[in-house]
Structures are given as structure tokens and as C-alpha cells.
Amino acid sequence: MGKRRVATTLLVALGSVGGAVLWRLRSGKSRDHVDLYFADGSMVSLAEGSPEANRLLGIARRILAQAR
């Protein structure tokens, strides 16, 4: 019973690590986005490519470039 438990634990751990690595590789290609938070606690996320996000991302990039 002890060897089976160790083997199961190792398989679960390896599966978790493998899943985390795959998830990280897939999300590594993340695109820029804009999160707008409002006073009432709501939030809107705008993905890069939408006209609103492109306008705000352009402004944010200019501000960051000047800050550097």
C-alpha cells in the first residue's frame, strides 16, 4: 500500500507540474489589454485590437516611454 501511495503522489505532482508548464507556455503569448475599474466596483477589460483599447494603449505606451 505504501509504494502505491508514493507512486500516485508522484504522478499527481508530475501531472500538476506538466500542466503548469503547458499553461505557462500558452499564456506566454499574452497580448496587452486595458482594465478599467469604476467607482461602483465594476470592471471592464478591453483586449488589444479593439479601437478603445488601442487608443488607451497608445497613450499608456507614450507615458511609459517618457518615464524611462
PyMOL Python script that loads the backbone (N, CA, C, O; Angstrom):
from pymol import cmd

cmd.read_pdbstr("""\
ATOM      1  N   MET A   1       0.823  -1.195   0.000  1.00  0.00           N
ATOM      2  CA  MET A   1       0.000   0.000   0.000  1.00  0.00           C
ATOM      3  C   MET A   1       0.864   1.255   0.000  1.00  0.00           C
ATOM      4  O   MET A   1       0.487   2.249  -0.621  1.00  0.00           O
ATOM      5  N   GLY A   2       2.002   1.243   0.670  1.00  0.00           N
ATOM      6  CA  GLY A   2       2.866   2.407   0.751  1.00  0.00           C
ATOM      7  C   GLY A   2       3.460   2.795  -0.586  1.00  0.00           C
ATOM      8  O   GLY A   2       3.522   3.980  -0.912  1.00  0.00           O
ATOM      9  N   LYS A   3       3.903   1.806  -1.377  1.00  0.00           N
ATOM     10  CA  LYS A   3       4.502   2.089  -2.681  1.00  0.00           C
ATOM     11  C   LYS A   3       3.469   2.662  -3.649  1.00  0.00           C
ATOM     12  O   LYS A   3       3.774   3.545  -4.451  1.00  0.00           O
ATOM     13  N   ARG A   4       2.257   2.153  -3.563  1.00  0.00           N
ATOM     14  CA  ARG A   4       1.193   2.642  -4.442  1.00  0.00           C
ATOM     15  C   ARG A   4       0.861   4.102  -4.120  1.00  0.00           C
ATOM     16  O   ARG A   4       0.620   4.900  -5.026  1.00  0.00           O
ATOM     17  N   ARG A   5       0.848   4.440  -2.862  1.00  0.00           N
ATOM     18  CA  ARG A   5       0.550   5.821  -2.453  1.00  0.00           C
ATOM     19  C   ARG A   5       1.651   6.764  -2.931  1.00  0.00           C
ATOM     20  O   ARG A   5       1.367   7.863  -3.408  1.00  0.00           O
ATOM     21  N   VAL A   6       2.920   6.331  -2.803  1.00  0.00           N
ATOM     22  CA  VAL A   6       4.042   7.150  -3.258  1.00  0.00           C
ATOM     23  C   VAL A   6       3.971   7.334  -4.764  1.00  0.00           C
ATOM     24  O   VAL A   6       4.181   8.440  -5.262  1.00  0.00           O
ATOM     25  N   ALA A   7       3.679   6.270  -5.495  1.00  0.00           N
ATOM     26  CA  ALA A   7       3.575   6.352  -6.952  1.00  0.00           C
ATOM     27  C   ALA A   7       2.447   7.285  -7.370  1.00  0.00           C
ATOM     28  O   ALA A   7       2.611   8.083  -8.293  1.00  0.00           O
ATOM     29  N   THR A   8       1.315   7.192  -6.704  1.00  0.00           N
ATOM     30  CA  THR A   8       0.181   8.064  -7.011  1.00  0.00           C
ATOM     31  C   THR A   8       0.528   9.515  -6.730  1.00  0.00           C
ATOM     32  O   THR A   8       0.214  10.395  -7.532  1.00  0.00           O
ATOM     33  N   THR A   9       1.168   9.769  -5.608  1.00  0.00           N
ATOM     34  CA  THR A   9       1.567  11.128  -5.255  1.00  0.00           C
ATOM     35  C   THR A   9       2.534  11.694  -6.284  1.00  0.00           C
ATOM     36  O   THR A   9       2.417  12.854  -6.678  1.00  0.00           O
ATOM     37  N   LEU A  10       3.489  10.880  -6.719  1.00  0.00           N
ATOM     38  CA  LEU A  10       4.443  11.331  -7.732  1.00  0.00           C
ATOM     39  C   LEU A  10       3.756  11.629  -9.060  1.00  0.00           C
ATOM     40  O   LEU A  10       4.065  12.628  -9.709  1.00  0.00           O
ATOM     41  N   LEU A  11       2.834  10.776  -9.462  1.00  0.00           N
ATOM     42  CA  LEU A  11       2.108  11.005 -10.710  1.00  0.00           C
ATOM     43  C   LEU A  11       1.263  12.272 -10.654  1.00  0.00           C
ATOM     44  O   LEU A  11       1.203  13.020 -11.631  1.00  0.00           O
ATOM     45  N   VAL A  12       0.624  12.515  -9.543  1.00  0.00           N
ATOM     46  CA  VAL A  12      -0.175  13.728  -9.390  1.00  0.00           C
ATOM     47  C   VAL A  12       0.728  14.959  -9.426  1.00  0.00           C
ATOM     48  O   VAL A  12       0.401  15.957 -10.068  1.00  0.00           O
ATOM     49  N   ALA A  13       1.865  14.883  -8.735  1.00  0.00           N
ATOM     50  CA  ALA A  13       2.797  16.008  -8.710  1.00  0.00           C
ATOM     51  C   ALA A  13       3.356  16.285 -10.106  1.00  0.00           C
ATOM     52  O   ALA A  13       3.421  17.439 -10.530  1.00  0.00           O
ATOM     53  N   LEU A  14       3.756  15.238 -10.817  1.00  0.00           N
ATOM     54  CA  LEU A  14       4.288  15.412 -12.168  1.00  0.00           C
ATOM     55  C   LEU A  14       3.216  15.957 -13.120  1.00  0.00           C
ATOM     56  O   LEU A  14       3.503  16.803 -13.967  1.00  0.00           O
ATOM     57  N   GLY A  15       2.005  15.475 -12.977  1.00  0.00           N
ATOM     58  CA  GLY A  15       0.908  15.987 -13.795  1.00  0.00           C
ATOM     59  C   GLY A  15       0.644  17.458 -13.526  1.00  0.00           C
ATOM     60  O   GLY A  15       0.384  18.229 -14.450  1.00  0.00           O
ATOM     61  N   SER A  16       0.712  17.842 -12.270  1.00  0.00           N
ATOM     62  CA  SER A  16       0.497  19.245 -11.911  1.00  0.00           C
ATOM     63  C   SER A  16       1.593  20.130 -12.492  1.00  0.00           C
ATOM     64  O   SER A  16       1.313  21.195 -13.041  1.00  0.00           O
ATOM     65  N   VAL A  17       2.825  19.691 -12.371  1.00  0.00           N
ATOM     66  CA  VAL A  17       3.943  20.465 -12.915  1.00  0.00           C
ATOM     67  C   VAL A  17       3.837  20.553 -14.437  1.00  0.00           C
ATOM     68  O   VAL A  17       4.033  21.623 -15.013  1.00  0.00           O
ATOM     69  N   GLY A  18       3.532  19.443 -15.081  1.00  0.00           N
ATOM     70  CA  GLY A  18       3.373  19.436 -16.525  1.00  0.00           C
ATOM     71  C   GLY A  18       2.252  20.359 -16.985  1.00  0.00           C
ATOM     72  O   GLY A  18       2.398  21.088 -17.966  1.00  0.00           O
ATOM     73  N   GLY A  19       1.149  20.321 -16.278  1.00  0.00           N
ATOM     74  CA  GLY A  19       0.030  21.207 -16.606  1.00  0.00           C
ATOM     75  C   GLY A  19       0.390  22.672 -16.425  1.00  0.00           C
ATOM     76  O   GLY A  19       0.016  23.515 -17.240  1.00  0.00           O
ATOM     77  N   ALA A  20       1.113  22.972 -15.362  1.00  0.00           N
ATOM     78  CA  ALA A  20       1.532  24.356 -15.110  1.00  0.00           C
ATOM     79  C   ALA A  20       2.474  24.847 -16.211  1.00  0.00           C
ATOM     80  O   ALA A  20       2.375  25.989 -16.659  1.00  0.00           O
ATOM     81  N   VAL A  21       3.383  23.979 -16.639  1.00  0.00           N
ATOM     82  CA  VAL A  21       4.316  24.350 -17.701  1.00  0.00           C
ATOM     83  C   VAL A  21       3.558  24.615 -19.003  1.00  0.00           C
ATOM     84  O   VAL A  21       3.819  25.613 -19.674  1.00  0.00           O
ATOM     85  N   LEU A  22       2.637  23.744 -19.362  1.00  0.00           N
ATOM     86  CA  LEU A  22       1.860  23.942 -20.587  1.00  0.00           C
ATOM     87  C   LEU A  22       1.021  25.208 -20.520  1.00  0.00           C
ATOM     88  O   LEU A  22       0.934  25.952 -21.496  1.00  0.00           O
ATOM     89  N   TRP A  23       0.413  25.449 -19.387  1.00  0.00           N
ATOM     90  CA  TRP A  23      -0.403  26.649 -19.213  1.00  0.00           C
ATOM     91  C   TRP A  23       0.464  27.896 -19.352  1.00  0.00           C
ATOM     92  O   TRP A  23       0.062  28.879 -19.974  1.00  0.00           O
ATOM     93  N   ARG A  24       1.660  27.844 -18.764  1.00  0.00           N
ATOM     94  CA  ARG A  24       2.580  28.990 -18.824  1.00  0.00           C
ATOM     95  C   ARG A  24       3.039  29.250 -20.261  1.00  0.00           C
ATOM     96  O   ARG A  24       3.138  30.402 -20.681  1.00  0.00           O
ATOM     97  N   LEU A  25       3.316  28.191 -21.007  1.00  0.00           N
ATOM     98  CA  LEU A  25       3.740  28.356 -22.389  1.00  0.00           C
ATOM     99  C   LEU A  25       2.625  28.948 -23.251  1.00  0.00           C
ATOM    100  O   LEU A  25       2.879  29.799 -24.104  1.00  0.00           O
ATOM    101  N   ARG A  26       1.420  28.505 -23.031  1.00  0.00           N
ATOM    102  CA  ARG A  26       0.290  29.013 -23.814  1.00  0.00           C
ATOM    103  C   ARG A  26      -0.036  30.450 -23.448  1.00  0.00           C
ATOM    104  O   ARG A  26      -0.385  31.242 -24.323  1.00  0.00           O
ATOM    105  N   SER A  27       0.071  30.802 -22.183  1.00  0.00           N
ATOM    106  CA  SER A  27      -0.271  32.163 -21.766  1.00  0.00           C
ATOM    107  C   SER A  27       0.909  33.109 -21.940  1.00  0.00           C
ATOM    108  O   SER A  27       0.763  34.314 -21.734  1.00  0.00           O
ATOM    109  N   GLY A  28       2.069  32.590 -22.313  1.00  0.00           N
ATOM    110  CA  GLY A  28       3.233  33.439 -22.535  1.00  0.00           C
ATOM    111  C   GLY A  28       3.063  34.352 -23.728  1.00  0.00           C
ATOM    112  O   GLY A  28       3.778  35.346 -23.859  1.00  0.00           O
ATOM    113  N   LYS A  29       2.128  34.028 -24.595  1.00  0.00           N
ATOM    114  CA  LYS A  29       1.852  34.835 -25.774  1.00  0.00           C
ATOM    115  C   LYS A  29       0.754  35.852 -25.487  1.00  0.00           C
ATOM    116  O   LYS A  29       0.031  36.268 -26.392  1.00  0.00           O
ATOM    117  N   SER A  30       0.635  36.243 -24.245  1.00  0.00           N
ATOM    118  CA  SER A  30      -0.460  37.131 -23.871  1.00  0.00           C
ATOM    119  C   SER A  30      -0.331  38.485 -24.559  1.00  0.00           C
ATOM    120  O   SER A  30       0.770  38.993 -24.771  1.00  0.00           O
ATOM    121  N   ARG A  31      -1.450  39.040 -24.891  1.00  0.00           N
ATOM    122  CA  ARG A  31      -1.497  40.330 -25.539  1.00  0.00           C
ATOM    123  C   ARG A  31      -1.777  41.397 -24.496  1.00  0.00           C
ATOM    124  O   ARG A  31      -2.289  41.106 -23.415  1.00  0.00           O
ATOM    125  N   ASP A  32      -1.441  42.619 -24.827  1.00  0.00           N
ATOM    126  CA  ASP A  32      -1.746  43.722 -23.926  1.00  0.00           C
ATOM    127  C   ASP A  32      -3.251  43.895 -23.828  1.00  0.00           C
ATOM    128  O   ASP A  32      -3.995  43.550 -24.746  1.00  0.00           O
ATOM    129  N   HIS A  33      -3.679  44.432 -22.705  1.00  0.00           N
ATOM    130  CA  HIS A  33      -5.092  44.720 -22.523  1.00  0.00           C
ATOM    131  C   HIS A  33      -5.238  45.879 -21.551  1.00  0.00           C
ATOM    132  O   HIS A  33      -4.286  46.253 -20.866  1.00  0.00           O
ATOM    133  N   VAL A  34      -6.422  46.436 -21.496  1.00  0.00           N
ATOM    134  CA  VAL A  34      -6.728  47.552 -20.606  1.00  0.00           C
ATOM    135  C   VAL A  34      -7.836  47.105 -19.672  1.00  0.00           C
ATOM    136  O   VAL A  34      -8.872  46.605 -20.110  1.00  0.00           O
ATOM    137  N   ASP A  35      -7.607  47.291 -18.374  1.00  0.00           N
ATOM    138  CA  ASP A  35      -8.648  47.032 -17.379  1.00  0.00           C
ATOM    139  C   ASP A  35      -9.123  48.370 -16.842  1.00  0.00           C
ATOM    140  O   ASP A  35      -8.326  49.154 -16.327  1.00  0.00           O
ATOM    141  N   LEU A  36     -10.403  48.633 -16.957  1.00  0.00           N
ATOM    142  CA  LEU A  36     -10.992  49.869 -16.447  1.00  0.00           C
ATOM    143  C   LEU A  36     -11.802  49.542 -15.207  1.00  0.00           C
ATOM    144  O   LEU A  36     -12.742  48.749 -15.256  1.00  0.00           O
ATOM    145  N   TYR A  37     -11.428  50.160 -14.092  1.00  0.00           N
ATOM    146  CA  TYR A  37     -12.127  49.950 -12.827  1.00  0.00           C
ATOM    147  C   TYR A  37     -12.983  51.181 -12.533  1.00  0.00           C
ATOM    148  O   TYR A  37     -12.519  52.314 -12.656  1.00  0.00           O
ATOM    149  N   PHE A  38     -14.233  50.946 -12.143  1.00  0.00           N
ATOM    150  CA  PHE A  38     -15.157  52.031 -11.874  1.00  0.00           C
ATOM    151  C   PHE A  38     -15.432  52.149 -10.385  1.00  0.00           C
ATOM    152  O   PHE A  38     -15.195  51.212  -9.622  1.00  0.00           O
ATOM    153  N   ALA A  39     -15.935  53.308  -9.979  1.00  0.00           N
ATOM    154  CA  ALA A  39     -16.172  53.598  -8.561  1.00  0.00           C
ATOM    155  C   ALA A  39     -17.183  52.644  -7.930  1.00  0.00           C
ATOM    156  O   ALA A  39     -17.125  52.399  -6.725  1.00  0.00           O
ATOM    157  N   ASP A  40     -18.106  52.104  -8.722  1.00  0.00           N
ATOM    158  CA  ASP A  40     -19.109  51.201  -8.162  1.00  0.00           C
ATOM    159  C   ASP A  40     -18.575  49.780  -7.979  1.00  0.00           C
ATOM    160  O   ASP A  40     -19.306  48.891  -7.542  1.00  0.00           O
ATOM    161  N   GLY A  41     -17.279  49.563  -8.319  1.00  0.00           N
ATOM    162  CA  GLY A  41     -16.665  48.254  -8.126  1.00  0.00           C
ATOM    163  C   GLY A  41     -16.668  47.385  -9.368  1.00  0.00           C
ATOM    164  O   GLY A  41     -16.109  46.288  -9.354  1.00  0.00           O
ATOM    165  N   SER A  42     -17.282  47.849 -10.433  1.00  0.00           N
ATOM    166  CA  SER A  42     -17.302  47.055 -11.656  1.00  0.00           C
ATOM    167  C   SER A  42     -15.999  47.251 -12.431  1.00  0.00           C
ATOM    168  O   SER A  42     -15.247  48.192 -12.178  1.00  0.00           O
ATOM    169  N   MET A  43     -15.745  46.343 -13.381  1.00  0.00           N
ATOM    170  CA  MET A  43     -14.527  46.386 -14.171  1.00  0.00           C
ATOM    171  C   MET A  43     -14.838  45.935 -15.584  1.00  0.00           C
ATOM    172  O   MET A  43     -15.636  45.022 -15.796  1.00  0.00           O
ATOM    173  N   VAL A  44     -14.196  46.587 -16.558  1.00  0.00           N
ATOM    174  CA  VAL A  44     -14.307  46.213 -17.955  1.00  0.00           C
ATOM    175  C   VAL A  44     -12.900  45.974 -18.469  1.00  0.00           C
ATOM    176  O   VAL A  44     -12.010  46.794 -18.245  1.00  0.00           O
ATOM    177  N   SER A  45     -12.689  44.869 -19.151  1.00  0.00           N
ATOM    178  CA  SER A  45     -11.384  44.547 -19.724  1.00  0.00           C
ATOM    179  C   SER A  45     -11.487  44.660 -21.240  1.00  0.00           C
ATOM    180  O   SER A  45     -12.347  44.038 -21.863  1.00  0.00           O
ATOM    181  N   LEU A  46     -10.596  45.464 -21.827  1.00  0.00           N
ATOM    182  CA  LEU A  46     -10.573  45.672 -23.271  1.00  0.00           C
ATOM    183  C   LEU A  46      -9.339  45.001 -23.842  1.00  0.00           C
ATOM    184  O   LEU A  46      -8.221  45.298 -23.419  1.00  0.00           O
ATOM    185  N   ALA A  47      -9.523  44.109 -24.786  1.00  0.00           N
ATOM    186  CA  ALA A  47      -8.407  43.387 -25.391  1.00  0.00           C
ATOM    187  C   ALA A  47      -7.761  44.238 -26.472  1.00  0.00           C
ATOM    188  O   ALA A  47      -8.414  45.057 -27.118  1.00  0.00           O
ATOM    189  N   GLU A  48      -6.459  44.024 -26.652  1.00  0.00           N
ATOM    190  CA  GLU A  48      -5.737  44.713 -27.711  1.00  0.00           C
ATOM    191  C   GLU A  48      -6.384  44.354 -29.049  1.00  0.00           C
ATOM    192  O   GLU A  48      -6.705  43.193 -29.305  1.00  0.00           O
ATOM    193  N   GLY A  49      -6.563  45.337 -29.872  1.00  0.00           N
ATOM    194  CA  GLY A  49      -7.229  45.126 -31.147  1.00  0.00           C
ATOM    195  C   GLY A  49      -8.549  45.866 -31.218  1.00  0.00           C
ATOM    196  O   GLY A  49      -9.003  46.223 -32.306  1.00  0.00           O
ATOM    197  N   SER A  50      -9.171  46.101 -30.071  1.00  0.00           N
ATOM    198  CA  SER A  50     -10.398  46.890 -30.085  1.00  0.00           C
ATOM    199  C   SER A  50     -10.021  48.366 -30.189  1.00  0.00           C
ATOM    200  O   SER A  50      -8.978  48.764 -29.671  1.00  0.00           O
ATOM    201  N   PRO A  51     -10.833  49.176 -30.838  1.00  0.00           N
ATOM    202  CA  PRO A  51     -10.491  50.595 -31.023  1.00  0.00           C
ATOM    203  C   PRO A  51     -10.257  51.328 -29.700  1.00  0.00           C
ATOM    204  O   PRO A  51      -9.338  52.141 -29.589  1.00  0.00           O
ATOM    205  N   GLU A  52     -11.086  51.039 -28.706  1.00  0.00           N
ATOM    206  CA  GLU A  52     -10.947  51.709 -27.415  1.00  0.00           C
ATOM    207  C   GLU A  52      -9.622  51.344 -26.745  1.00  0.00           C
ATOM    208  O   GLU A  52      -8.919  52.209 -26.223  1.00  0.00           O
ATOM    209  N   ALA A  53      -9.294  50.055 -26.767  1.00  0.00           N
ATOM    210  CA  ALA A  53      -8.052  49.602 -26.135  1.00  0.00           C
ATOM    211  C   ALA A  53      -6.846  50.148 -26.883  1.00  0.00           C
ATOM    212  O   ALA A  53      -5.879  50.576 -26.253  1.00  0.00           O
ATOM    213  N   ASN A  54      -6.877  50.143 -28.192  1.00  0.00           N
ATOM    214  CA  ASN A  54      -5.740  50.648 -28.965  1.00  0.00           C
ATOM    215  C   ASN A  54      -5.464  52.108 -28.652  1.00  0.00           C
ATOM    216  O   ASN A  54      -4.305  52.513 -28.562  1.00  0.00           O
ATOM    217  N   ARG A  55      -6.505  52.897 -28.488  1.00  0.00           N
ATOM    218  CA  ARG A  55      -6.324  54.316 -28.145  1.00  0.00           C
ATOM    219  C   ARG A  55      -5.682  54.452 -26.775  1.00  0.00           C
ATOM    220  O   ARG A  55      -4.721  55.204 -26.615  1.00  0.00           O
ATOM    221  N   LEU A  56      -6.199  53.738 -25.788  1.00  0.00           N
ATOM    222  CA  LEU A  56      -5.655  53.836 -24.433  1.00  0.00           C
ATOM    223  C   LEU A  56      -4.258  53.240 -24.336  1.00  0.00           C
ATOM    224  O   LEU A  56      -3.411  53.773 -23.620  1.00  0.00           O
ATOM    225  N   LEU A  57      -4.002  52.137 -25.050  1.00  0.00           N
ATOM    226  CA  LEU A  57      -2.673  51.529 -25.019  1.00  0.00           C
ATOM    227  C   LEU A  57      -1.634  52.446 -25.649  1.00  0.00           C
ATOM    228  O   LEU A  57      -0.495  52.501 -25.185  1.00  0.00           O
ATOM    229  N   GLY A  58      -2.013  53.165 -26.700  1.00  0.00           N
ATOM    230  CA  GLY A  58      -1.095  54.126 -27.307  1.00  0.00           C
ATOM    231  C   GLY A  58      -0.690  55.208 -26.326  1.00  0.00           C
ATOM    232  O   GLY A  58       0.485  55.567 -26.240  1.00  0.00           O
ATOM    233  N   ILE A  59      -1.660  55.731 -25.584  1.00  0.00           N
ATOM    234  CA  ILE A  59      -1.390  56.753 -24.572  1.00  0.00           C
ATOM    235  C   ILE A  59      -0.489  56.181 -23.476  1.00  0.00           C
ATOM    236  O   ILE A  59       0.481  56.817 -23.065  1.00  0.00           O
ATOM    237  N   ALA A  60      -0.817  54.984 -23.012  1.00  0.00           N
ATOM    238  CA  ALA A  60      -0.032  54.358 -21.939  1.00  0.00           C
ATOM    239  C   ALA A  60       1.396  54.083 -22.388  1.00  0.00           C
ATOM    240  O   ALA A  60       2.331  54.269 -21.609  1.00  0.00           O
ATOM    241  N   ARG A  61       1.581  53.650 -23.612  1.00  0.00           N
ATOM    242  CA  ARG A  61       2.936  53.377 -24.119  1.00  0.00           C
ATOM    243  C   ARG A  61       3.755  54.655 -24.208  1.00  0.00           C
ATOM    244  O   ARG A  61       4.946  54.648 -23.896  1.00  0.00           O
ATOM    245  N   ARG A  62       3.127  55.766 -24.635  1.00  0.00           N
ATOM    246  CA  ARG A  62       3.860  57.040 -24.693  1.00  0.00           C
ATOM    247  C   ARG A  62       4.258  57.497 -23.300  1.00  0.00           C
ATOM    248  O   ARG A  62       5.372  57.982 -23.106  1.00  0.00           O
ATOM    249  N   ILE A  63       3.370  57.353 -22.329  1.00  0.00           N
ATOM    250  CA  ILE A  63       3.683  57.746 -20.947  1.00  0.00           C
ATOM    251  C   ILE A  63       4.838  56.905 -20.402  1.00  0.00           C
ATOM    252  O   ILE A  63       5.761  57.438 -19.786  1.00  0.00           O
ATOM    253  N   LEU A  64       4.786  55.599 -20.628  1.00  0.00           N
ATOM    254  CA  LEU A  64       5.858  54.722 -20.140  1.00  0.00           C
ATOM    255  C   LEU A  64       7.192  55.015 -20.828  1.00  0.00           C
ATOM    256  O   LEU A  64       8.243  54.959 -20.188  1.00  0.00           O
ATOM    257  N   ALA A  65       7.158  55.325 -22.116  1.00  0.00           N
ATOM    258  CA  ALA A  65       8.390  55.656 -22.828  1.00  0.00           C
ATOM    259  C   ALA A  65       9.002  56.945 -22.281  1.00  0.00           C
ATOM    260  O   ALA A  65      10.223  57.040 -22.157  1.00  0.00           O
ATOM    261  N   GLN A  66       8.176  57.932 -21.953  1.00  0.00           N
ATOM    262  CA  GLN A  66       8.689  59.184 -21.396  1.00  0.00           C
ATOM    263  C   GLN A  66       9.217  58.994 -19.981  1.00  0.00           C
ATOM    264  O   GLN A  66      10.146  59.684 -19.564  1.00  0.00           O
ATOM    265  N   ALA A  67       8.621  58.053 -19.238  1.00  0.00           N
ATOM    266  CA  ALA A  67       9.064  57.812 -17.865  1.00  0.00           C
ATOM    267  C   ALA A  67      10.419  57.116 -17.827  1.00  0.00           C
ATOM    268  O   ALA A  67      11.151  57.243 -16.846  1.00  0.00           O
ATOM    269  N   ARG A  68      10.757  56.391 -18.871  1.00  0.00           N
ATOM    270  CA  ARG A  68      12.033  55.699 -18.920  1.00  0.00           C
ATOM    271  C   ARG A  68      13.093  56.674 -19.294  1.00  0.00           C
ATOM    272  O   ARG A  68      14.263  56.305 -19.396  1.00  0.00           O
TER     273      ARG A  68
END
""", "prot")
cmd.dss("prot")
cmd.show_as("cartoon", "prot")
cmd.util.cbc("prot")
cmd.orient("prot")
